Amino acid sequence: MTGDGEPSGFEELLAEHCASIGALTRHLREVILAARPDLTERVYRGWPGLGFHHPSRGCIAAVYPARDHVSVGFEHGADLPDPHGLLEGTGRRLRYLRFKPDDSAPTHEHLIEYLALATA
């Protein structure tokens, strides 16, 4: 962890992205940690993303900044209910919510709801 509570390498992860993507990534991180303070974080430089780990369920989600959006991927998203039809992806396991700096859907309330489903 850095002095401000961010995991080591978090700012380096954001350094290659524009200011709006960096701000959105930071905001989504704050939403996740406020909703689920029991989660721990880890920067994955190879993916590159910020993983969130539950004490008993292991890695449940990760935030992935990209050129024009930020994805929040759910490790076992293919097994999650999708009450709002917002999960994207076709892989065997991973599903994700895609956030854009100027977009209103999905909302942060949706993110919190999907986090609860992932940790249930």
Sequence and secondary structure as in RCSB ss.txt:
>XXXX:A:sequence
MTGDGEPSGFEELLAEHCASIGALTRHLREVILAARPDLTERVYRGWPGLGFHHPSRGCIAAVYPARDHVSVGFE
HGADLPDPHGLLEGTGRRLRYLRFKPDDSAPTHEHLIEYLALATA
>XXXX:A:secstr
  TTS  TTHHHHHTTS HHHHHHHHHHHHHHHHH TT EEEEETTTTEEEEEETTTEEEEEEEE SS EEEEET
TGGGS  TTS  B  SSS EEEEE TT  SS HHHHHHHHHHHH 
